[in-house]
Amino acid sequence: MRALLLSLSVVVALALPSFGLGVEPSGAARPLKCVYFSPSDCEPCPDRAERLYRVMTCVQDFYRREMDRNGFGPMTFGLETTEPGKLKLYEIKAPDPQATYGRDSHWAVRKIVVEGLKKYGIDAGREVVVIFQQGLRWENGRAIEVASFVGSGSPFNGTAWFYDDPMLDPDKLSSKDPGGSYVGRPCSVGEFNSHYIGGIAHELGHALTLPHDCELNAERPEFGSALMGGGNHTFGRETRGEGKGAFLTFSEATRLSVVPAISGLAPKRLPNDARIDDLDFERTSDTSVRAFGQISAPTPVRALIFYVDPDARAADYDAKTWVVKPDADGKFSVDLTEVVRAPIQLRVTAVRECDAVELLRCNLTPDGSEGEFAPIRSRIAFRKINDAFVAKDVDALKALAETYPTEDSRRDLCLSLVRVLTEKVALQKPSEVDESVRSFDLSNAAFDEVQVGWARLGRNASFDGTVLEVKGIGYASGLAAHAQSVLKTTLGRKWKTFTGLFGMPEGSRGSVTFVVKGDGRELLRVDDPNEANGRAFSLDVSDVDVLELIAGDAGDGVTSDHSQWINPILER
């Protein structure tokens, strides 16, 4: 119960009056836009306005009840109606049949919806839009999911894609009657509705900016499953006497309290000025650690959320969370309970007036050893170096260099970054470099061809001007090119070896295929994302006229596929 008591104490600290809101916020000022999307070969359900009103008010009541329980008052999102008991639905007829809109079609569907909403005078870029699709196909009593069921959002807008079906109705949550089967197993009518109404609540959470997280062990007996963990499957099952249902964790409620669609406040762009100045940990028990430190935040921070995400599961559904409010000086201390002794990813997010911004992401293994928290300390040190580099503050980099011993690699990094900022190097084709030069950094190469999948090519920095980094180590030399990318340059058969290492930034969730070609022939290919992170290479290029560095998407799309070619050196 200790973790639960901690959460409750934080609720008191973060209670609504401390946020300075003079009146009870309400999402009614910014109601959701509910769309009914019908493929060309499907007829809309005739009772959709009444039935989906019951569905959405059920979810609305869940959010209201859980926000109130967490100490924020009865906050929830708003809905539009055409008359009492009828949900306002923006009807959009799709140009193609149901089979066209498959499991990965959500952005294609949204594109059609965005255009359709314009006819109603609605700018989807300023709204939270929920899209009901006829995305289930029934075959012999078995529900087959054929469309997307997902959600995504920002402080300014959001979209969630749901299914509609005649059996979808919160009035049937308590039913134990046979309901066919879904996701490969038999179910009752009530289970069907738990799964899909819970799914609506869950994906709407994503549209309202929530990431995944799960409940603490101490919370499960009293509250059940966290909505953004497994609560989409347990929603409402208490009505059937089958156990605890779903709930909002305090971290979920904290983030929702500042979302414009919940608070009713207008969204606005806040400066990205929150920083963790210091962060350290001490072990307080076999399964608990205390995090303490200080932030600087010209734009006020209401709360910090600590996410501890075990690596044992690839997805972040099992991330546990703790919330703390920094004091007036930016200092904070919070006990993280139930921390596994295994590899984890730690994330720290700041909740502000109308958004939540990630301040830190770091991999570590809290195993009780003497150096279990060393990666965090290194990460904070790297953050200070990175901040100085991004600000182009040469004096700050020099000052930081002096804080490290002569043999410390961070000292060398600071001084190397000073040279990057102060020395102007002309780009050259490797084939035209004077033969007296015995080595050449491809970061300074004049490329014959540059293709970058997103943003721009980064030289001696990432595309956004931050320090190149692989596995927590920073580098002052390298090329950053988001997949799919091709960098082609002429060697003229004048170089003997090509060395370096490749990888992705710390915390990246992407996956990249790295390929090096010489005159069209593959000299190196690494397809395994695990092998492709921080791998060194040395290649014979003595016979190569044209060299190509290629980053592919590893077959799973290009999201977060930031490739980095570190210390790419040619030698005679």
N, C-alpha and C positions, 0 to 999 in steps of 0.2 A: 504493500500500500504506500510505500515511501514515494514512489514515482507519482502516484495519483495525488498524494498530498502536495507534492511539489507543483504539479499542474494546477491544483486548486489555489495554491498560494500565488502563483503567477497570474491566475485569473483575477484575483483581487488587485494585484499591482497594475493589471492592464484593463481594468474595468472601464466601461464606456466613458464615464465622466472625465477620467484622466486624459482622454483623447481631445478634450476641449470642444466637444460637439454640443452646441446649445440645445438642439432638438433631436428627437429620435430619428436617426437616418432611415430612409426608406427607398427600396429599389423601385417603388411605384413611379418615381420620376424618370426612370430609364428602363421601361419594361422590355422584356425579351421580344424579339420578332420571331413568331412561330410560322414556319413555312411547311406547306404540304406539297411534296414533290412526287409527282406521278409519272412513271415511265409511260411511253406511248401505248403500250399494250396492257396497261393496268387501269382499272376503274377505281377511283377513290372509295374508301369505305363510307357508306351513307351516314353513319352516326358519328363521324369523326369529330365534329366540333364539340359535341356533348361529352363523348368518351375521353377525348384527349384533354378536355378541360378538367375532368376528374383526375387524369394522370398527372397533369402539370400542377394542379393544386395540391395533390398528395405530396409531390416532391417539394413544392413551395412550403407546405406545412412542416415537412421534415427539416428543411433548412431553418425555418423560423424557430422551431422548437429547439434545435440543436445550438443555434447561435445564442438563444436565450439561456440555455443550460450552461453554456461556456462563459456567461457573464457579459455578453455584448448587447443584451436586449433582443427583442423579437425581430431581428433583421432578416429580410429575405428578398428575393428578386420579385419584380413586378410582372404582371401578365396583362395582356389586352383581351377584352371580350367584346363580342358584338351585342350580346344581351345576357342577362343573368344565366349562368350555367353553360354558356357557349364560348369556347375559345376562338379568338380571332385568328384565322389561318390565312396566310397569303398563298393562294393556290397557284402552283407553277406546273404546267404540263411539259414534260421533257420531250425532246425531239426524237429520242431513240427508245427501243424496247428495254425491258428490265435486264436482260442478259448483258446489255452494254455497260451497265453501272455495277461493276464487280466490287470485290472486297477492297481494292486499292483505288477506287474511283472518287474518293471524297472531294479532292480538289477540282476534278472535272465537274462534279455535281455542284460544288460551290460556285464555280464560274457561271454556270447556267442560272443559279439562284441569284447571284449578284446582279446579273443583267435583268432577271425577272423582277427583282425588287425595285430596280430603277423605275419601272413602269408604275409602281405604287408611290414613287417619290421618296424612296428609302435608300440611303447610302449605307451599304453593309459594312463599310470600313469604319463606321462610327457606332455600330450596334453589336449586341450579342444576338446571334441568329441561331435558332435551332431548327433543324430540318428533319421532318418526319418523312421517311421513305418507305415504300412497299418493298422491303428488303428481305422478306422471308418467303421461301417457296415451300409449300407443304407437299410431301410425297409419302403416301401410305401412313399418315399420322405422324410423320417425322418432319420437324421444322429444319429447313436448310437455309443457312445464312448466305445470302448472295450479294449483299451490298455492304457498304462501310458502316461501322458502328464505332465512332471515335469522337474526340473533342480536342480543341486547341484554342488558346486565347492569349490576349495581352491586356494591359490596362485600358486599351482603347477599343478593342473589339474582340469578338470570339465567335467560334462556330462549333456546333455539335451536330453530329449526324446520328439519328435514331431510326428505329423501325416502327412501323405501325402494323397492327394486326387486329382483327376483330376480337381476339381473346384478350387483348391488352386492356386491363381495367382494374384499378385498385380495389374496386368492390369485390373482386375475386381473389384478393391476396390470401384470404383465410380458407379458400376452397381446397379440399383434399381430393376432389374428383380427378379422375385420370385426364391428363392434358396432352397425351401423345408423348413425343420425346423431342428434346433439343440437346444440342452439343453432345450427341451420341448416347444419351441415356434417357430412360423413361422419366416422366415427371408428372406432378399434379398440376392442375390449373393454377393453384397458388404458387408453386415453385416457378412456373413459367413467368408469372407476373413479378415474383421476387427478382428473377434474373434480369428481365427486361426493364421493369420500372427502376430497379436498382441500378441497372446499366445507364438509364437516362439520368438519374441523379449523379452517377459517377462521371459520365462524359460531360455533363453540364458543368461539373466541378472543373474539368480541364478547360472548358470554354471560359470559365471564370478565373483562370490562371493557376488552378491548383495542380501541383505535381502529385505523384504517388507517395503515399506513406502508409504505415500500418500502425495498429494499436500496440501499446505496451502490454506485456504479459499481465501487469497489475490491473489494467483496465478491462481486459477481456471478460472476466467473470461478471462484471457489473454492466458493461455497455455493449459487448459483442465485438463486431468487426468494424474497423475504420472504413468509412465510405471510400476513400481513395486507396485502400488496400484491397481487402476481399469483400468489403461491404456491399459491392454491387451484386454479389451472389446471395447475401443473407438478408437483404432489405425486406422488412415486413414479415419475416418468418416467425416472429414472436406471436403473430396473430393466429398461427396454426399450432402453437404450443411446441414448436420445433427448436427452441433455443433463442438466444439473444440475436437481435437483428443488426442493423448498421447504426453508426453514430459518426459525428464529426469530432475528430481529435482537436485539441486546443490549438495546435499549429494550423490546422485547416481553417478553423474559425477565425484565428488571428489574421490570416491572409484574406479571407473573405470579407472581413470587416472594413477593408479599405478598397475593395473592388467597386468601381462606380455603379455597376449594375445592381449591387447590394446596398451600398451606402446612399445612392442617389446623387452623390456629388459629381461634379463635372470632371472628367479625366483631364490631366495636364501632364506635360513633359517636365520632369524634374531633372536637375543636373546630376550627373553620375559622380557624386562627390563623397560617397561614404567609403571609408577605408578601415581595415583592421590594422591598427598600429602595433599591437602586441597581442599574442595569444599563446598560452601555455596550458599544460595539463599536469595533474597529479593524480595518482591512483589512490582511491579512498577505500576500495574493497576489491574482492576478486572479480566482481562484475560491474563496478562503478568507477567512474573517473570524474574529476572536477575540472571544468574548463573555466579559465579566467583570463581576463585581458582588458584591452581598451580599444575603442574605436574613435575615429574623428569623423564627424558628419555635419558639415554646415547646414545641409538639409536634414531636419530632425528625423531620427529613427525611433519608431515606436517600440520595436521589438526585434530581437535576433532569434532566428530559428536554427537550431543545430540538427542536421540530418545525418544519421549514421546508417549507411547503406552497406550491409554485408555483401561481399563479392560472391558468396556461394550461389546466389541466384543472379543471373545476368540482368534481369529487369530490376527496377527499384521499388517493387511493390512491398518489399520487406524492410524499407527504410523506416527506422524509428526516429521520433522527433522530440525535442525539448525546446522550451521557449523561455527567454529571459528578457527583461527590460533593462537597458543600460541606465546608469544613474546620470545625473546632470553633467558629470565630467567625462561621460563615455565609458566608465568602468563597468564591468559585469563579471558575474560568477554564477555558474550553473552546474548542477550535478547531473551527469549523464548516467543513468542506470541501465542495466540490462545490456551492457556493451560486450559483444562477443569477443573472445580471444581468437580472432581470425582476421584475414585481410578485409578491410572495409574501405569505403570512400566516405570521407567527411565533407559535408557541404554546409556553409554558413550563409544564411540569407537575411538581409535586412528588410523589415517591413516599414514602409514610410506612409505618408499621407494618402497616397492613392496608387501605390505600386509595391512590388517586392523585387529586390535586386540581389543577385548572388554576389557575395563578397569573397568567397574562398571555396576552392574545391581541391581536395588533396587525398591521395591514397596512402594508407598506412596499415600497420598490423599491431594493434594493441594487445600484445601477448604477455605483458608483465615483465618483459626484459628491460634492461637499463636504458636502451635506446629506443623504446617503443614509440616515443613521441618526437623523435629527432626529425622525421619528415615534415612535421608541422612547423618546427622551429626553422628548418631550412626554407620552407615555403614562405614564411613571413619575411625572412631575410631576402628571399628572391623577390617578393612583392615590393619591398622598398627599392631594390635595384631597378625593377621594372618601372615603378612609378617615376623614378628619377630619369630613366631613359625616355619614357614616353613624353615627359615634360621637357626633354632636351636640356636638362639641368646638369651641365658638365661639372660644376662645382660640387653639386650633391653627390655625383658619382665618385669624384675624387675623394670627397670626405668619407664616403662609405668604404672605399678601398682601404683607407687608413685604419678602419676598425677591424680589419682582418689581418691575421699573420701573413708573412711573406709567402709561405708555402700554401696558403689557402686558395683554392681555385676561384672562390668568389672575388678575391682581390684581383686576380687576373681578368675575370669577366668584367669587372667595373672598369678597369683600365682599357680593356679592348673595346668596350662600348664607348668610352671617351674618344678613342680613335675613330670609331664609326661616325660619331657626331661631328668631329672636328676636321678629319682628313677627307678631302675631295678626291675621289679616284675616278679617272676617266674609264668608261667602258671600252673593252677591246675584244676583238675576235681572237680566240686562242691561237688561230693559225697565223696571226699577224704579230704576236708577242715576240719581242727580240729574243734571239736564241740564247743570249747571255742570262736571261731570266730562267732559273731552274725550276721554279714552281709558280703556279698561277691559280688563284681562287676563282672558281666559276661564278661566285656571287657577283663578280665584276665583269662577267662576260657580256659581250654584245651578241644577243641571240638572233639567228636568222628567222626564227619563228617562235612566237609566244602565244600559247592558247591556255587560258585559265578559265576554269568552270564557273567561278564566282569571284567577285571583288577584283583584286589586282595582284600582280606578282609582287611579292615582298623580297627585297634584297637586304640581307643582314638584319632583318626584322620580319615579323609577321605582316600580313596584309594590313593590319590595323595599327601598325607602328609599335607593337609590343615586342618584348624580347623573345627570340626563338627559344623553344624549350622542349626537351624530350625526357621523359621519366624524371621530371623534377629538376633537371640540370639545364642551366641556361647557356646559350651560345651566342657569340657575336658574329659568326660567319655562317651564311647559309641562304637558301632560297625557299620561299613559302609560296605554294601554288595550290589552290583548291581544285580538287578533282572535278571533272576530267581535265587534265592538263598535259600539255606537251611543250617542252623547252628544247629547242634544236639549235646547235651551234657547230661551227666548222673548226675541226682540229688540224686538218691538213696533214695528218700522219706525222705530226711533229712532237707528239707527247708519248710517254711510255706507259704511265699508270694513272689511274683515276681512283682516288680514295675518298672516303667519307662515311657518313652513317645517315640513315633515314628514319623517320618516325613521325608521330603525331603529337600535338600539344598535350600537356598533362590534363587529364579530365575529359578529353575529347571522347564523344560517343560514336564517332564515325569509324569507318574501316576503309583502308586504301590498299590497292595493289601497286607495288613499285616495280617499274620496268626500266632497264637501261638498254638502249640499242646503239649499235655501231654500224653505220651504213645499212640500216634496216634489219640487221641480224641481232637477235636478243643475246646480250651479254649477261643479263641478270633479270630474273623475275621472281618476285616474292608475293604470293597470293594470300598466305595465311596472315590475318590481321595481327595475331599475337607475335608471330615471328617478325612482322614488318614494323615493330615499334622499338626503335633504338638499336637496330642491327647495323654493324659496321660492315664495310665492303672494301675490296681492293680488286681492281679490274685491269687487265692488260688492254691498252688502247693503242698500242704501237702501230697497228695497221689501220686505224680508224680515221676516216676523213670527216664524216658527219656523226656527231654524238647527239643522242636524244634521251632526255629524262622524261619519263611518262608516269603519271599518277592516274590510276583507274579507280572505279567506285566499288570494286570487290563484289559487284553483282547485286548490291542491296540498296541502290540509290546513293545520292551524293550528299545527304544531310550530314553536316559536320565533318566532311572528308577533307580535312586540312593537312595536306602533305607538306613535309619539310625535308629538304636535302641539306644536311648539316656538314659544315667544313668540307665542301666539295672541291677537292684540290687535285689539279693536274701536276704531274712531275715528269721531268725529262728522263 
